[in-house]
Amino acid sequence: MKSLKTKATVIKQKVVIPATPEEVYEALTNAKKHTAFTGSKATGEAKVGARFTAWDGYIYGKHLELQKGKKIVQEWITTEWPKDYPPSRLELVLKKVGKDTEISMTQLNAPAEQAKDLEEGWTEFYWNPLKEYFKKQVKPKQK
């Protein structure tokens, strides 16, 4: 029989996005832009203490710390979380690298049994669509 106590884990990822830290911050915290790059409804506003949803309500949480173009810290949970399991703490640190932005992501207190799915989900449902979103935003060079 499976234990009712779910183990916690930490997920860390780094990714480079072809946009400025300010643009990446806006895409991640502005519900309209978040909806545009994921293709699924997001709600909420970029204010500390404000609640948000993403992926049609699959992800939900609260903004704990916001530093425009630098850092996003959220209380973060999905509808697939184990029953009575507390939210994870998601920390996104944005750093300018040339013309791009490096995102250092740390998700603390994630359910260990979901770690593999969460790791793959970040790449498939966030990092890859975010890269594509900004590649499409590239404006042609002036002649």
N, C-alpha and C positions, 0 to 999 in steps of 0.2 A: 504494500500500500504506500502511496506517495505521501511524503511529509507535507503538512499544511504550511510549513515555514519555507518560503521561497528565498533562495540565496540571492544576494545582490552582487552585481559586477559593475565594472567601469569600462566604458567604451571610449576609445580615443581614436580620432581620425584627423588627418590633415589633407587639405585639398586646395588647389589653386584655381581661382575663378577669374575669367578674363573681364574684369571690371574693377572700378575703384572701391575702396572700403565703404565709402558713403553709398554707392549704388547697391552693393551687396547688402548692407545694413537695411536699406529701404526695401529691397526685394524680400527680405526675411521678416520685416516687421510691419510693412504696409499691407493690409489685407487684400487690397485690389491688385497690387503687384505680385503678392504671394499666390493669389488665385491665377494670375496670368502665367507665371512660370511653372506652376504645378498642374494646371488644368483642372483643379478641384477647388471648391469653395473654401475660403478662409475668412474668418471674422476677427474683429478686435481692433484696438488701436495701440500705437506705440507709446504707452504710458506705464510707468512703474505701478504695479498693483492691478493693472487692467487684465482682464481675462481674454483669452483668444482661443480660436479653434482653427484647425487646418485639415485638409483632406476630408471635406464634408463632415467634420465632427469626429473623425477617427482619432485625431490628436487634439488634446485640449490642455489648457494650463493657464499660467499667470506669469506676467513679466515681473521679475524680481529686481533686475538691474539693467539699465539701458544707457550706453554711452555711444552716441551717434558716430558711426564709422569706426568704432573701436571694439565694443563688447556688448553681447546680449546674454543675459542670464535669465533662465526661465524655470518654473516648476512645470514639468512636462509629463504627460501620461497618455496612454492609448486606450481604446475601448477593449483591447485584448489583454490588458494588465490582469494579473491574478487577483482574485477577489480580496479586498481589504489590503492590497499592497500599496504602499505610499508612492507619491509621485517621484520621478527622478529629478535630478537637477541637471539642466542642460546649460553648458557654458560654451559660447562661441566667441573666440577672440579673433578679430580681424586685423591683419597686418599688410601694409602695402609692400608689394614685392615687384619692383619695376612698374609696369603699367597694370599689373594684376593685383589680386588680393589673395593672401593665404588665410584660410580659415582653419584655426586649430579648435577642434570640437572635442569636448569632454562631456560624456553623459554619465553622471554619478548615480548610483543606486538603481541601476537598470536591473530588471529581473534576469538572473543568470540564464534561466531556461529559454529566454527570448533573445539572448545576446547575438547569436548568429543571424537571426532574422532582422534584428535591429541594425546590425552592421551592414548587411546587404541592402536593407531599406534606405539607409542614409544615402548610399551611393546611387541606387536605382531611382529613388523618389525625390531626392534633394540635389545632390551634387551634379549628377548628369543633366537633369532638367535645367538647373541654374546655369550651367555652362552653356547649354543650347540657347537659353533665353538671352544671354548676353551676346552670344555669337550673332544672333539675329538682330540685335540692337546696333551692331557696328554700322556706322554711317559711312558711305563711300567718301573717299578722300576728295577734297576740292581740287579742281584743276588749276 
